[in-house]
């Protein structure tokens, strides 16, 4: 008896290129390292100081559930951390009522024109999360500008130079139409307008459907602004946070030139999968090595710890060339 011929469906390719390599000492900072009592530490902004020291401005959550910011410094960016003995930047709801429920998730941009660091962070008000901004030269004293984007808005970072004479801020307002990445412009860091949709969350079953946001500040390359962004997938057991890549035009950063379809980094290690919030990798900062290619990406793991992954700018761009497509923004006029 002759058996009927059957079409055999080949399994998908299960080999994925590792673009971000976890450091073997992960997690590099936890609440046990802190000189005062906190519940957890995660989602740190990062920068290199003039002497080469790595500074992390860490989100610390206390046992009430409210967050503040605390600086940690390391000569090699991995260990030997010197942590401020008390909070570096505390909420000040008396002067800034938008901070009544804490301040969170800082991103740091050094701005050569100002010779200062610009810190944007989430201020948690009674009306929800908004974007606040502060300037500092030394991470000891800060000039607060207060809230610059009202709720519901977060996941913000300033570009390090003006675009067409204006400062540019990436942020993520959330509306009933979804949570997408936008860019806005300002002459003075206080008054913002010319808002433009920058990157849409996709629809349906995609890994980055419905809700996306900027992760670390954009990385300026000769080919454009390289952006790592997080996408949130809603599952029956909760939200799953993973990272994707996109590239934007240098002089028109609202224009996406390449966007990867698949995610490049997601929770796999135990410290990323189990914590106060399971299945979360959430970078807020990076530093660049002297070679101009090696990225040190600092990320929050399961809302409980800070971890480190390393990547190559050249490899990220090469991956985008092989796996990215021109961004189509259907329905952009409707948003």
N, C-alpha and C positions, 0 to 999 in steps of 0.2 A: 504494500500500500504506500502510495506516495503522499508524504505530508505536505500540506499547503505551505507555500513560501510565506514567511513573516518578515515584515520590516523591523529591523532591529534599531532601536533608538539608542544612540551612544550617550553615555553619561556625560554631564558637563565637565569641562576641564576643572579639576579641583586644585590646581597649582596657582597660587596667588603670589605675586611679587611682594616682598616685604619692603615697603618704602620707608617705614618708620621702625627703627630698631630700639626695643626697650633696653634701658640700662640694667645691667645685672644687679645693681644695688637697690633697685626699686623695692618699695617706695622710698624716696630719698628724704621725705619729711612726713612725720605724723604728729598727732597731738602729744605723744609721749616725749617729743623733743622740746616742747614749749616750756619756757621758764615760769609761766603762770597757767592757771587752770582754764582749759578750753575743752569743748566737746570734740571739735574736728578742725582740720586745716586742709584747704583745697583751693583750686581756681586762682592761681597766682599770676599776676603780671610779672614781667621779667625785663631786665635791662643790664647792660654792662656799664659800670662806672668808669671814670677816666683812668683809674689805676688798674683796670682789668678785672676788678672784683665783680662777680655776679650778684645782683640784688634781685630778690624775689619780694614782691609786695603781696602777701598772702591773705586770702580770706580766712578769717578765724571765726568760727561759730561758737558762741557760748552755750551754756546749758539752759538758757531761756529760749534759744533758737534764733537769737539776733546775732548779726555778724558785724565785725570791724576789720580793719586792715592792720597787718603787722609785717615789718620788714625783716628779712633774713639775708645774711651776706655770706658768701663763700669765695675763697680764692680760686677754686677749680670748678665751681658750679655743680658739684656732686655731693661733697661731704664737708665736714668741718664748719658747719653753719654757725654763725654768730647771730643770734636772734635778739631783737630788741626786748629789753626786760619788761616793757609794758607796751600796750597798744600804740602803734605809730600814728594811726589816723582813726579816731573814734567818731561815731555818729554824733552830731550836735543838733538835736531836734529843737533846742531853744532858738538857735539862730537860723537853722535850716530845717523847718518842719517836715520837709520831704524825706528826712532821714530818720523819722521816728521809729521805724522798724528795722533799722540797720543799713549798712553799706556793704556792697558785694562786688565780686568779679571785676577787679581792676584790669585795665590794659594801659600799658606805658608806652609813650612815644617820645623819643628825644627829638626836639625841634631846634636845629642849628640856628635858625633866624632868631629865636628867642633865647638861645643858650639855656634852655630849661627843659625839664621833663613835663609833658602834659599827661596827666592821669585822668582817664575817664572811667567811671564806675557806676554801678547801679545803686540808686538811692531808693529805699523801700518806703513809700509813703502810704497814707491811709487810702489813697486812690490807686495804689499799685506801684509797680516798679517804673522808675524813670531814669534818665541819663543825667549824671552830674559830672562836673569837670573841676579839676584843681591843677595848679602849677606848683612845681617845686624845683629847687636847685640841688637839694641835698637829702631829701627824704627825711628831714628832721622838722622843717617848717613847710607849711602849705598855704598857698593863696587860693581860697575856694571861690569859684564862680557860681556855685549853686546849681540848681537844676537847669539844664539847657534843652532837654526834650521831655515833655510831660508823659505821664503814663498813658498807655501801657507801652513801654519802650525799654530796650536794653541791648546788650551785646554790641557795644560801641568801641570805636577806636579812631583816633585822629591820624590823617596822613601827615608825614613829617615835613612836607613842604606845601606851599600854596599851589593851587591849580587855577590858572587864569587869573591870578591875583587874589584868590579867595582860599580860605582854609576849608578843608573837606573832611567831613565826619561820616563814617559808616555806622549805621545803627539798624535796629530791628524793631520797628513798630509792629504791634499786633492788632489786627482788626477782625471783624467778623468775616472778612474775606481771606484770612490766613495771616501767617507770620513770615514776611519776606524781608530781604535785605534791601535797604535804601541808602542813598548818599545825599547829604545836604551840605550847603555852602554858607560861609560866614565871612564878613570883613573883619570881625573883631573877637571871635570865639564866644561871643555872647548872644548874638542875634543870628538866627539861622533861617534859611529859605532855599529857594530853587531846588526843592526836594525831587529826587528822581529814583524811580525803581531801579535797582541794581541787579538783583538776582531773585527769581521767584522760587518758592518751594514748589516742587512738582505735585501732581495730583495722583490719587489712586494708590497703588501698592508699592510705589517706589520707596527706597530706603530714606529718601529726603522729602517725602510728601508732607505737605501741610505746614511744616514748621522747620525753618532753618535759621541760622544766625552766624555771625562772624565768630571765629575762634581767636587766634592771636591777631595782632595788627598785621596789615598787609606787608608783604615782602617786596621791595622794589627791585626788579631785575631789568636787564636790558630789553627784555621782551614784553614787559608789562608788570602790573601788580599781581603777584602770586598770592592767592587767598586760600587759606585753609578754613573751611566752614563746617559747622556741625549740622547734621540732619537728625531729626527725631522721628523714630518710627513707633507708632502706638501698637502695642501687642496686648493679648489677653492678660499677660502677667505684668504689664507696666510699660514704661517708655524705654527705648533703646537708643542711646546716643552714639553716633559714629561720625567719622570725618570724611569730607570730600575735598576736591580741588577745583579751582577755577582760576582763570587768568583774565585780567582787565586791562584796557588800554591805558598807557601811561599818562596821556594828557586828557583823556576823557574816561575817567574810571567808572562812569556809569555804563560803559560799553563792555559787555562780556565777549571775549574773543574765543575762549575755549572753556568747556565745562565737562568734567568727567562724569560718565554715567554711573559708575560703581563707586562704592565707598572704598577708602584706602586704609583705614585704621579703625578698629572697633574693640570693645571690651572682650578680652580673652583670659588675661591673668586673673588669679583669684582676687587680688586687691582691687581689680577693676569691676569684677562681677558681683562682689559681695561687700556691702557697706551700708551707710545710712540710706543711700539711693543706689540700688543695684544697677549694673550694666551701664556705666557712664564713663566715658573718657571725654574730658572737657579742657582743652588747652586755652589759656588766656595770654601766654607770653612765650617768647623765644629769644635766644641770643644767637649771634653769628660768630663763628670762629674766624681767626685771622686769615684763613684761606679763602674767605668770601663765598664758601660753598656749603660748609657744614653747619646745619641748624641744630641747636639744642632746644627742644620743644618741651616746655614744662606744662603738665596737665593735671587736672584734678581727677582722681580715681575714686569712683563710687561715692563722691561727696565726703570722703573720709581722709584722704591722704594726697600728697603731691608726688608725682612720678615724672620721669624724664625719658624721652625718646629722642633718637638722633636721626637726621635725614640729610640728604644731599639736594641742594637746589637744582643742580643739573639733572639728577634722577627724577625729581618731581616734574620738571618741565618735559623731560623725555617721555615720562608716563602719560602726561597730558597730550602730547603729540600723538601717541599711539592709541589713546583711549578716550580722547576728548572730541567734542563736536562743537560747532558754532552754536551759541546759545540762541534758541528761539523763544521769544517772549510773547506768545499768543496771549491775548486778553490783557496785555499790559495797559492798554488805554482804559480798561474797565477798573483798574485797581486804584 
